[in-house]
Amino acid sequence: MVRSMTGYGRFEESNDKRRVSVEMKSVNHRYLDLNIKMPRKLNAFEPRIRSLLKSRLSRGKVDVFVSFEDYEKRSSFLKYNAALAKTYMEYLQQISEDFSIDMDIRTSTLSRYPEVLTMEEENDDDENIWEIINKALNAACDAFVASREKEGEALKTDLLGKLRAMEPLIDQVEERAPEILKEHRERLLEKVDELLGDTHIEESRIASEIVIYADKICTDEETVRLRSHLNNMMDVLETGDEIGRKLDFIAQEMNREANTILSKANDKITSDIGIRLKTEIEKIREQIQNIE
């Protein structure tokens, strides 16, 4: 199933001891960019959270918000970081010597420096905490992926419509080619009559000029390849998820063929069709940027 890269999901899991809420939202991105915000207490679980998300998602800038509430009353204790306090003092002493100023640090001042004294809670059961986080995260992912799939189906329908709308334009380029040669032959004969009057010129020379011109403006290969890319993109859209990069590559190839048709077109009608083809392809490429 086609997935959009924009989505939203939220889920809350709780029991008699804890409550965890997970909220996810995303926008387009070339790769998977995870931005996880959660309480410091849960930092130890970040590697597991990232691993789980990477197994479920492949592209997009995803913001994940995790909130945690513990209902249990836990005893707290004060922790003194002696090594950090010593480092602070060494640097403060160095500053005093460098600038010839008094060393006036008091114990109460040093104790307020970051991380010298910290309030810690007694150890909790990490596996029990992870169990509830895991449930909430998976459920939020399910909702998040479902929203991506719903929007992805809408994108698929829109893209298929745009691709089908291109088929008549390719037909018009192919149908116009013989008319261009016919008009060129008529102009060539008129020019010959104008310049040479009643002087006879061999038909073979006229035919030779037409062949050279036909080879110069021929877009048969481009229309065949463009039609092939168009059908290929339709097939890819039907295959399923994680197809964004492949679709983007096909769109680039389609644009290349349309550019060649436009550069070869020595005809206003064909040029107009080529511009319309490029416009449709650009619309397709913009939509593809939203697909995972």
N, C-alpha and C positions, 0 to 999 in steps of 0.2 A: 504493500500500500504506500502511495506517495505521501511523504510527510513535509509539512512546512517547517521552516526554521524558527518561526515565531509560535509561541505557545504559552500556556499558563496551567499550573496545577497546584493544588493545596490539599493537605490532609493533616488531621490531628489524631494522635494516638495517646491514650491515657490508661492508667490503672490506679489502684488505691495508693500508690507511692509516688508516681511521676506523671508528667504530661509533656509530650513533645509535639511541636507543630512545625511542619515543613511547608514552605511556599517556594515555588519555582516559576520563573518567567524568562523568556529568551527573545533575542533579536538576531538578525542575520550576522554571520561571520564566516570567513573562509574555512576556519578550523573550529575545533571544540575549545572554547575558552570558558573555564569554570571559575566563578567568583562566589566563594562560600562565606557567608557571614553567620557567626554563631557565638554563643557565650564562651568565654575563656575556659570554662570548666570542661567543654567538649573538644578542646583542641586536639587531644590525643586520638580522637576518632576521625580526624580529617583525612588521613590516608585511606581509611576504609570507605569513607563517604565518596571520595574522589574515584576510587576503584569501582564502586558500584555504579556511579553515574556514567563513567566511561564505558561500562559494559552495556548501558542502555541507550547512550546517545553518541552521535558521531560528529555533528557540526552545530555551530551556533554559539553565540555569547550568552551563557546561561547564568543567571543570578539565582543563588539558592540561599534562603533565609531559614535558619533553624532556631527555634526558641525552645527553652527547656525550663521546666518548673519542677522542683522537688518538694513533695509534701512532707517528707520525713524531717523531724528535728534532729539535727546533727551537732555534736559538740565541736567547737572550734578551738584552735590553739594558735599562739603567736610564734612565728618562726623568725629567727635571727640569722641573717646571711653575713657571717663574719668575714668571709673572703671578699665580698663586695664592699663591705665597710672599710676594710683595710686598703683596697684599691682606691676608694674615694679619698682616704686620708693621704695616701702617697701622692696622688695628683694635686690635692689641695696644698700639700707641703711644697711641691714643685712650683706651683703658681706663686706661693708666698716668696720663695727664693728668687724666682725669675723677675718679680716685680718689686722686690724689697718691701713687702707689706706684711703687716702682722698676721699671724696665724690665729684667728679668733673663733675657731669652730668649737662649739659646745656639744656635749653629748645629745642634748635634746634636738639640736639642729641636725646633726648627722643622722639621727634616728628617723628623721622625716625625709631623707633622701630616698628616691625610688628604689624599691625592692630590698632595702636594708631590713626593715621589719615588715612582714606580711602576715595576713590572717589566713590560716589554712583550715580546711575542714578535714575531718577524719576520713580515711580512705573509704571509697564506695566500691560496690561490686560493678566493675567495668562491663562484664559480660551481660549483666541484667540491663544496664543502661543501653548498651549497644543493641540489645534485642528490641527494645522499644523504638530506638532511633531507626533501626533497620526496617521495622514494620511501617513506620510513618514515611520514611524516605521512599520505599518501594511503592506504597500507595499513592504518594504525591507524584512519583514518576509515571505511574499508570494513568493518572488524570492528565498529566502534562503531555504524555505521548498521544493520548486519545485526542486532545485538543489540536495537536500538530497534525494528526491524521485527518481530522475533520476539515481543517483548513487546507491540507494537502490535496484532498479530493476536489475541493473547489478550484484550486490552482490547476489540477489536472484537467478538469472540465474546460476551464478557460483556455489552457494551452492547446488542447485538442481542437477547440473551435478556431483558434488563430491559425493552426497548422492547416486545417481543412480549407480555410479562407485563402491560403497561399496557392493551393492547387490550380484554381482558375487563372491566377496570374502567370504561373509557369506555362499553362496551356496557351495563354495569349502570346507569350514570347515565342513559343514554337510555331504558332499559327502565323505570326507576323513575319517570320523569316522569309518565306517565299515571296510575300508581297514586297519586301524590301528589295529583293533581287529584281523582281519585275519592274519596279519603279526605277531602279538604277539603270536597267537596260534601256528603258524608254528615255531617260535623261541622257544617257550616253549616245543613243542614236540621234537625238535632237542636237546634241553638241557637234556630232560628226557632220550632220547636214548643214548646220550653221557655219562650220569652218570650211568644209570641203565642197559644199554645194552639190552639184550633180556628179562629182567624182565618186567612182565606185570604190568601196572598201570591202575586203573579204569578210564573209560572215565568221570565218574561223578566228579572225583577230578580235572581232567583237566577243565571240564566245570565250576566248582566252582572257580578255579583260574581265568578263563576268566571273569566270572561275577564280581569278586572283582576288577579286573583291569579295566573292562569297567565302573564300577561305579566311579572309581578314576579319569578317564580321560574324563568322559562324559561332553560334553559342550552343550547338547540340550537346557537346560534352558537359558544359556547365549546367544546362537544364536537366540532363540525365543525372548528374551527380547531386544537384539540388533536390531533385525529386527523391533520390535515394536517401539523402540525409533526412528529408522530411519524413519519409516512411520509417526510417530507423528511429527517429525521435519518438514517433507515435508508439513504436514497439517497446522502446525503453520505458515510456510512461506507463505502459501496461504491466511491466515486470515487477515493480514494487518500490521499496524504500531505498534510501541512501544512493540516489541516482543523480544528485545535483551536479557533481563534478562532470559526470559523463554527459549530461544534457548541455552543460556549458561548453564543453569541447565541441559537440555536434553543432551548436549554435554558431560558434566561431567559424566552423567549416562552411556552414550555410551562408554566413555573411561574406566569406571569401568568394564563393561562387557568384553571389549577387553583385559584388564589386566588379568581378570580371565581366559579367553580362553588361553592366553599366559602362565599363570602359570600352567595350567592343561596339556598343550600340551607336551606330552612325545614323540614328533615326530617332526623331522626337518621341514617337509613340512608344518605342521600345525603352527609351530613356525614362519616360514617365512610369512605365511598368516596373523598371528596375528600381526606381526610387520608392515606389510603393512596396516592392519586395523588401528593400532594406528597412523601411519603416516598420513593417510587420515583424521582421526578424529582430529588430531592436526592442520591440514590445515583448517579444518572446524571451529575449535575453534578460530583460528587467524582471520578468516573472520567475525565470529560472533561478535568479539570485535568492529567491525566497524558499527554495527547495533544499531539503537536507541531503 
